[in-house]
Structure formats: C-alpha cells, structure tokens
Amino acid sequence: MIREKSAGVINGGVMLTLLLASLVGVILVFRAGVTQASTGLVLTGVLLFVVTVLGFVGLLVVSPGEARVLQLFGGYSGTVKEPGFWWTNPFTAPRRRVSLRVRNFESAKLKVNDHSGNPIEIAAVVVWQVVDTAEALFQVDDYNNFVKVQTEAALRNLATAYAYDTHIDGQISLRSATGEVAEHLKDEIQQRLSKAGVQVVEARISHLAYAPEIAQVMLQRQQASAIVAARQIIVDGAVGMVEMALDKLAAQNVVSLDEERKAAMVSNLLVVLCSERNAQPIVNAGTLYGG
C-alpha cells in the first residue's frame, strides 16, 4: 500500500529571488556574447536561460485546506500540505490538488428491509475528510465515488441489523436508539473507507420511514403496540396500588374483609384505576353486606 509522505520543498520566496537574479545574469551573458561575438558566451546564456525557465516551473502555491500530491516520472514523490509558496523539483508532474476540507455527503433514500423484514426508506448524512492523500489518489479509482458507494452499502447493512421500531425494553431499534445507531453507522462506514485515506467525522440517519405501501398499516400497528405497552404500565401500577391499599387496611385494622369481599374490593379498585373515565361514586345506604 502507498502511504503518504512529505515532499521535499524549499521556500518559494528565496528561490524566486535566486531565479530573478539568474534571469538578470542570463541577459548580461547574452549581451556580452553578442558584443564580443563569443559563441561560448551565447551558449552559456542559452544554458542558463533553460535552467532558469525550469526553475520557474518548480514554483507552486499551496492554499489553506488543500494539499498538492507530486509525482516524479510516474511514481509517487510526496505530498505538500503546509500552505504557502514553495519550490520543488521542476520535473514533478502532475501536481494534483486534493481538498483536505471537511465535506458533507447525503445519500439517496434507499428502500431496504429492516431486521423484521419490513420495507423501509432510509438515508444518511456523512461528514468526512481526506487524511491520507496518497491512499485517496492511488488506492481507489475515484475516492469521491468510493465514499458514496460504500456509504450506501454500509447504510443497507445497518438497516438489516436493526428493527425499525420496538417496544421491548433494552432492545435497540432504528427509531429509538439514535445515538447507538449513529455510532454503529459511523464505525461501519469508517471500516469501508479506511483503505481510501478517508476519515469519517460524523454519520447519522437523516431520513427514516416505512415504505409507502405499508406505511398506513404499520402506523396502525405502532399505535396498537403503544396502547398495549401503555396499558401494561397502567395495570402494573394499579396492581401495586391495590396491594398497598389492602396491606394498609389490614395493618391499621380499618376494616376486616373476608376473601369474597376482598376480591370484590380488588375488582372495584382495578376498575377505577384502569378505567379511562372518572369513577362515578355510589353511596351505599345499607350495611357492608347489603340488606
């Protein structure tokens, strides 16, 4: 594998000064050669001119947030990441620009089955940047397209690993456990993009919904599941309150109930506590046992 390395560069301002001085020297040598009709001085001037022109070719500018990847005779020569005005070997070509800025990519809405087999629509936003320019350019054909394709592949794999929604405590779903799902997605994408010299800064789901053909049915299912889950909590709380009421009545000797009356009281309390409407009080004018 090709790993990034620093290219050999020197200060461009210093080299520009030397090259301008060399250019002045070329003019003086040409003038002396023409004045003296000296073939040797003219050839020397031509040689100095060629060297000076090659020197100017070696100048390059690196802007903030970008790198320049240098190649020498087809091989990787090095990368210049520090912004500024530099001079390098004039024979290095091409000098490809690679952006080091943080970028956003939003995938298309993918239609895929979740862990329960339900068709869903899902999309994600990925924040990424190039950290190894050599791998980005030479390990993959097009790192921008590579990020896109591998992100969608990771997103499909994530969708099949979790259910869209669940009412079971402790079970992770795509809709409820957004933090855990986002971290899983980030790790999944990073594993796929590590060979391309790309670092994933953040990844999160941007769109999540049931597929249109089952959306209405699944909405009814969600509502029914939510009602059942809420009823379960209400019943658990009501049973605890009834148990507490009977224990306090027995402990404080407020009233003595046989099993039949205790069962009736439990039934009445559960009806009152679990009912969706307010209880209607009834005044009993007789004894506890009627009559």
C-alpha positions as CSV (number, residue, x, y, z in Angstrom):
1,M,0.0,0.0,0.0
2,I,1.1,3.6,-0.8
3,R,1.4,5.7,2.3
4,E,1.5,9.5,2.4
5,K,4.9,11.1,2.9
6,S,6.1,14.7,2.9
7,A,7.6,16.0,-0.3
8,G,10.9,17.8,-0.4
9,V,10.3,21.6,-0.8
10,I,12.1,24.8,0.0
11,N,10.9,28.3,0.5
12,G,9.5,29.7,-2.8
13,G,10.3,33.3,-2.0
14,V,14.0,32.5,-1.7
15,M,14.0,30.5,-4.9
16,L,12.1,33.3,-6.8
17,T,14.8,35.8,-5.8
18,L,17.5,33.5,-7.0
19,L,15.7,32.8,-10.3
20,L,15.2,36.5,-10.9
21,A,18.9,37.1,-10.3
22,S,19.6,34.2,-12.6
23,L,17.4,35.8,-15.3
24,V,19.4,39.1,-14.9
25,G,22.6,37.1,-15.3
26,V,21.2,35.5,-18.5
27,I,20.6,38.9,-20.0
28,L,24.1,40.1,-19.1
29,V,25.7,37.0,-20.5
30,F,23.7,37.3,-23.8
31,R,24.7,41.0,-24.1
32,A,28.4,40.2,-23.5
33,G,28.2,37.3,-26.0
34,V,26.7,39.5,-28.7
35,T,29.0,42.4,-28.0
36,Q,32.1,40.2,-28.1
37,A,30.7,37.9,-30.8
38,S,31.6,35.0,-28.5
39,T,29.8,31.7,-29.3
40,G,30.8,30.3,-25.9
41,L,29.1,33.1,-24.0
42,V,26.0,32.8,-26.1
43,L,25.7,29.0,-25.5
44,T,26.3,29.7,-21.8
45,G,23.5,32.2,-21.8
46,V,21.2,29.7,-23.6
47,L,22.0,27.1,-21.0
48,L,21.4,29.5,-18.1
49,F,18.1,30.5,-19.7
50,V,16.9,26.9,-19.9
51,V,17.9,26.2,-16.3
52,T,16.1,29.4,-15.2
53,V,12.9,28.5,-17.0
54,L,13.0,25.0,-15.4
55,G,13.5,26.7,-12.1
56,F,10.3,28.8,-12.6
57,V,8.4,25.6,-13.4
58,G,9.3,24.3,-9.9
59,L,7.4,27.1,-8.1
60,L,4.0,26.1,-6.6
61,V,1.4,27.6,-4.3
62,V,-0.5,25.5,-1.7
63,S,-3.7,27.1,-0.5
64,P,-5.2,26.6,3.0
65,G,-7.3,23.5,3.3
66,E,-5.7,21.7,0.3
67,A,-2.7,19.5,-0.5
68,R,-0.6,19.1,-3.6
69,V,0.4,15.5,-4.5
70,L,3.6,15.3,-6.5
71,Q,4.6,12.5,-8.9
72,L,8.1,12.1,-10.4
73,F,8.3,10.1,-13.7
74,G,5.0,8.2,-12.8
75,G,5.9,7.4,-9.2
76,Y,4.6,9.0,-6.0
77,S,7.1,11.6,-4.9
78,G,5.4,13.1,-1.8
79,T,2.7,15.5,-0.6
80,V,2.8,19.2,0.3
81,K,0.2,20.0,3.0
82,E,1.5,23.2,4.6
83,P,0.0,26.3,3.0
84,G,2.4,28.7,1.4
85,F,4.7,29.5,-1.5
86,W,7.1,26.7,-2.2
87,W,9.7,25.4,-4.7
88,T,10.1,21.7,-5.6
89,N,11.7,19.5,-8.2
90,P,10.5,21.0,-11.6
91,F,10.3,17.6,-13.1
92,T,7.5,16.5,-10.7
93,A,4.3,16.3,-12.7
94,P,1.4,16.1,-12.3
95,R,0.9,18.1,-9.1
96,R,-2.7,17.1,-8.2
97,R,-4.7,19.2,-5.8
98,V,-6.6,17.3,-3.1
99,S,-9.0,19.1,-0.8
100,L,-8.5,18.5,3.0
101,R,-11.6,20.3,4.0
102,V,-14.5,18.7,5.8
103,R,-17.2,17.7,3.4
104,N,-20.9,16.6,3.7
105,F,-22.5,13.8,1.7
106,E,-26.1,12.9,1.9
107,S,-27.1,9.5,0.5
108,A,-30.2,8.9,-1.6
109,K,-33.3,7.5,0.0
110,L,-32.7,3.7,0.0
111,K,-35.5,1.2,0.1
112,V,-34.5,-1.8,2.2
113,N,-35.9,-4.4,4.5
114,D,-35.2,-3.9,8.2
115,H,-34.3,-6.7,10.7
116,S,-38.0,-7.7,11.0
117,G,-38.4,-7.9,7.2
118,N,-40.5,-4.7,6.9
119,P,-39.6,-2.5,3.9
120,I,-38.4,0.9,5.0
121,E,-36.9,4.1,3.4
122,I,-33.6,5.2,4.9
123,A,-31.0,7.9,4.2
124,A,-27.9,9.2,6.0
125,V,-25.7,12.2,6.2
126,V,-21.9,11.6,6.4
127,V,-19.3,14.2,7.3
128,W,-15.9,13.2,6.1
129,Q,-12.4,14.4,5.0
130,V,-9.3,13.1,3.4
131,V,-6.5,12.4,5.8
132,D,-4.1,10.4,3.6
133,T,-3.8,11.9,0.1
134,A,-1.7,9.1,-1.3
135,E,-4.3,6.4,-0.4
136,A,-7.1,8.6,-1.6
137,L,-5.5,9.1,-5.1
138,F,-3.7,5.8,-5.6
139,Q,-5.6,3.1,-3.7
140,V,-9.0,3.7,-5.2
141,D,-10.1,4.9,-8.6
142,D,-12.3,7.8,-7.5
143,Y,-12.4,8.5,-3.8
144,N,-15.5,10.7,-4.0
145,N,-17.5,8.0,-5.8
146,F,-16.0,5.4,-3.4
147,V,-17.3,7.4,-0.4
148,K,-20.8,7.5,-2.0
149,V,-21.0,3.8,-2.9
150,Q,-19.5,2.5,0.4
151,T,-21.8,4.7,2.5
152,E,-24.9,3.4,0.8
153,A,-23.6,-0.2,1.2
154,A,-23.0,0.4,4.9
155,L,-26.4,2.0,5.3
156,R,-28.1,-1.0,3.8
157,N,-26.2,-3.3,6.1
158,L,-27.2,-1.2,9.1
159,A,-30.9,-1.2,8.2
160,T,-30.9,-5.0,8.1
161,A,-29.2,-5.2,11.5
162,Y,-32.0,-3.4,13.5
163,A,-35.8,-3.3,13.5
164,Y,-37.5,0.0,12.6
165,D,-39.2,0.2,16.0
166,T,-39.7,-2.0,19.1
167,H,-41.5,-1.7,22.4
168,I,-39.2,-4.2,24.2
169,D,-37.1,-2.6,26.9
170,G,-33.4,-2.7,26.2
171,Q,-33.7,-3.6,22.5
172,I,-32.1,-1.2,20.1
173,S,-34.1,0.0,17.1
174,L,-33.5,2.4,14.3
175,R,-36.1,4.9,15.6
176,S,-35.5,4.9,19.3
177,A,-31.7,4.4,19.8
178,T,-30.5,7.1,17.5
179,G,-27.1,7.6,19.3
180,E,-26.1,3.9,19.2
181,V,-27.3,3.5,15.6
182,A,-25.4,6.6,14.5
183,E,-22.2,5.3,16.2
184,H,-22.7,1.9,14.6
185,L,-23.1,3.6,11.2
186,K,-20.0,5.7,11.6
187,D,-17.9,2.6,12.5
188,E,-19.3,0.6,9.6
189,I,-18.5,3.4,7.1
190,Q,-15.1,4.0,8.6
191,Q,-14.1,0.4,8.1
192,R,-15.0,0.5,4.5
193,L,-13.3,3.9,3.8
194,S,-10.1,3.3,5.7
195,K,-8.3,2.0,2.6
196,A,-9.2,5.2,0.7
197,G,-7.4,7.5,3.2
198,V,-10.7,9.0,4.4
199,Q,-11.8,9.7,8.0
200,V,-15.4,9.8,8.9
201,V,-16.1,12.7,11.3
202,E,-19.8,12.0,11.8
203,A,-22.6,9.9,10.4
204,R,-26.3,10.0,11.2
205,I,-29.6,8.9,9.8
206,S,-31.3,11.9,8.0
207,H,-34.5,10.1,6.8
208,L,-36.3,7.1,8.2
209,A,-39.8,5.9,7.3
210,Y,-41.8,2.9,6.4
211,A,-42.2,2.3,2.7
212,P,-45.4,3.9,1.3
213,E,-47.1,0.5,0.6
214,I,-47.1,-0.5,4.3
215,A,-46.9,2.9,6.0
216,Q,-50.6,3.1,6.9
217,V,-50.7,-0.5,8.2
218,M,-47.5,-0.1,10.2
219,L,-48.9,3.2,11.7
220,Q,-51.9,1.3,13.0
221,R,-49.6,-1.4,14.3
222,Q,-47.4,1.2,16.1
223,Q,-50.5,2.8,17.6
224,A,-51.8,-0.6,18.8
225,S,-48.4,-1.6,20.2
226,A,-48.2,1.8,22.0
227,I,-51.6,1.3,23.5
228,V,-50.8,-2.2,24.7
229,A,-47.5,-1.0,26.2
230,A,-49.3,1.9,28.0
231,R,-52.0,-0.5,29.3
232,Q,-49.3,-2.8,30.6
233,I,-47.8,0.0,32.6
234,I,-51.2,1.1,33.9
235,V,-52.1,-2.4,35.0
236,D,-48.8,-2.9,36.7
237,G,-49.2,0.3,38.6
238,A,-52.9,-0.4,39.5
239,V,-52.0,-3.9,40.9
240,G,-49.3,-2.3,43.1
241,M,-51.7,0.3,44.4
242,V,-54.3,-2.3,45.2
243,E,-51.8,-4.4,47.0
244,M,-50.6,-1.4,49.0
245,A,-54.2,-0.4,49.9
246,L,-55.1,-3.9,51.2
247,D,-51.8,-4.1,53.2
248,K,-52.5,-0.7,54.9
249,L,-56.2,-1.6,55.7
250,A,-55.0,-4.8,57.3
251,A,-52.1,-3.2,59.2
252,Q,-54.2,-0.4,60.6
253,N,-57.3,-2.6,61.3
254,V,-59.6,-0.2,59.5
255,V,-61.9,-3.0,58.3
256,S,-61.8,-6.8,58.3
257,L,-62.6,-8.3,54.9
258,D,-63.1,-11.9,54.1
259,E,-61.8,-13.4,50.8
260,E,-65.1,-12.7,49.0
261,R,-65.3,-9.0,50.0
262,K,-61.5,-8.7,49.4
263,A,-62.0,-10.0,45.9
264,A,-64.8,-7.5,45.3
265,M,-62.7,-4.7,46.6
266,V,-59.8,-5.6,44.3
267,S,-62.1,-5.8,41.3
268,N,-63.6,-2.4,42.1
269,L,-60.2,-0.7,42.7
270,L,-58.8,-2.2,39.4
271,V,-61.9,-0.9,37.5
272,V,-61.4,2.6,39.0
273,L,-57.6,2.7,38.4
274,C,-57.6,1.2,34.9
275,S,-60.7,2.9,33.6
276,E,-60.3,5.7,31.0
277,R,-63.2,7.6,32.6
278,N,-63.7,9.1,36.0
279,A,-65.4,6.8,38.5
280,Q,-69.0,7.5,39.5
281,P,-69.3,7.3,43.3
282,I,-72.2,5.3,44.7
283,V,-73.4,5.9,48.2
284,N,-74.3,2.6,50.0
285,A,-77.1,3.2,52.4
286,G,-77.1,-0.3,53.7
287,T,-74.6,-2.4,55.5
288,L,-71.3,-3.7,54.1
289,Y,-73.0,-7.0,53.2
290,G,-76.2,-5.4,51.8
291,G,-79.7,-5.7,53.2
